[in-house]
Amino acid sequence: FPSDNPFADGKKGRPEIFAYGMRNAWRISFDRGGNHELFAGDVGQTMFEEVDIIVKGGNYGWNIREGFHCFNPKDALHPPENCPKVGASGEPLLDPILEYKNINGQRKDPEARGISVTGGYVYRGKALPQLEGKYVFADWSRNFVLPDGALFVATRPNSPGEKKWTMEPLELVSPKKVGAFIVSFGQDADGELYVLTNGRNLITGSTGKVYKLVPM
């Protein structure tokens, strides 16, 4: 293990731990530009999905918090108004850079975007300059049965004191909808991005496809 890991000596934690407090980090990537930050999509329980920038020794709050919100392990649909802001050792619980509402827990909310975040990449290619420096990611699907994944783009805040990124749908021309479960992303040597999909909700069969994001 790297000698500068936060618990490398094994006294306060396992030496392989770099960061903790994530429920189910699904796809992690380094930004090949900027400050080379480490991004992770973290799948929530019921109410919120989140994206984190991972730092050494960071505690991201699970299962005290889900996204920016408190979490109740005994009643996931009814989070408490107040919860601890620090972990068991007094370390601060770190906020995500963004969250979105999970359809399973908030079906009547029109702002609910999906059910499971799929982490992506900060775009550093040349084909789509409008995406430069933005984080491209996805939701696996709006439904466990029907393939209905969606692409999103997140933008870093302009204000130095603001840490929360904004997100919006990534508009597609052809096809207009992904129409599949979005399972992962890829990045080539030029920084261009690829979307990995499956027509079924399990990694079986021959319905997998790879799409490249290109200008139209």
ABEGO torsion letter per residue (X at the ends): XBAABAAAAGAAEBAABABBGBABBBEBBBBABEAGBBBBBBBBAAABBBBBBBBBGBBAGOAABBEABBBBAABAABBBABBBABBAAGBBBBBBABBBBBAAABAABAABAEABBBBBBBBABAABAAABGBBBBBBABABAABBBBBBBBBBBBABAABABBBBBBBBBAOBABAGBBBABBBBBAAGBBBBBBBABABBBEAABBBBBBBBX
